Amino acid sequence: MQTRTLGRTGRPVSVIGLGCWQLGADWGAVTEDDALAVLHAAVDAGVTFFDTADVYGDGRSERLLGRLLAERGDGLTVATKAGRRADPHVPEAFTPAALRGWLDRSRRNLGVDTIDLVQLHCPPTPVYSEDRVFDALDTLVEDEVIAAYGVSVETVEEALTAIARPGVATVQIILNAFRHKPLERVLPAAREAGVGIVARVPLASGLLGGRYDAATTFAQDDHRSYNRHGEAFDVGETFSGVPYDVGVAAARSIAALTPDGATTAQLALRWILDQPGVSTVIPGARNPEQARANAAAADLPALDGHTLDAVREVYDRDIREHVHDRW
């Protein structure tokens, strides 16, 4: 597994990581045994970067990762997120005491004294401009509660505001074949500043696996059922904000570009890895086979110019009007 430096953390991490939202909640039921099997399969495949959050299953995802760290923690980097526990979710809730309390809970869940990386979890937009919040994060670094901090953003403008801050080590942003806008300004700015880019929602909630059609259904406790119109959180987190029927049709066009011996999901992951400035990409997995297949995308050769142009054509023709000006 190839590694890249994770921005200002200085840590080498696998170019394919593992997103652990699925192991907590909101993607249908995943048993504890299945979740642990996914984690171990990912490590066996060379994955060293794991992304979670304190609200994924109300800490379940963190606790499962804590068990993994206790057994196989050497060389692994775990990033968690904080801020979505704020109620109400307003800028004033991001106080030093609240941040420390959230992170103390995450440390207990993970079984660690110092968290490798904490990311503000898509906070209200004004938070990115609040010096007091980032001063509090600097203090948490000094106190060795966290080793480094970054942000998880919804919009390009939020990312650019964060990148300008000297203490921000990483930016996590939605980037995939259905989300090209970060290529224009965010990735160049991050490269210039030495900030790592963590690409999330890389398969557009599964659409870019090429297996869904108009008849596909999802469990009632799966956000792909209950958040299609942003009922629970930002609609961009579900199918990248692309209307489902539009995404299904566009995914068929992407699938037609899949090289021999690869899957469409692997093609979609390789496309992200080929974008200059990406540190790691974090597909999720609900079973060990998915974790191994995702990791294998790192072994694909870089996509040729024809394929890259064809992906761009699909985006410009089918997707751009739905997402480009919104996030």
Helices and strands as residue ranges (DSSP letters): E 3-5, G 7-9, E 12-14, E 18-19, H 32-44, E 49-51, H 60-72, E 77-82, G 91-93, H 96-110, E 117-121, G 125-129, H 131-142, E 149-152, H 156-163, E 168-174, G 181-183, H 186-193, E 196-200, G 207-209, H 223-226, G 235-237, G 239-241, H 244-255, H 264-273, E 278-281, H 288-296, G 297-299, H 305-314, I 315-319, H 320-323
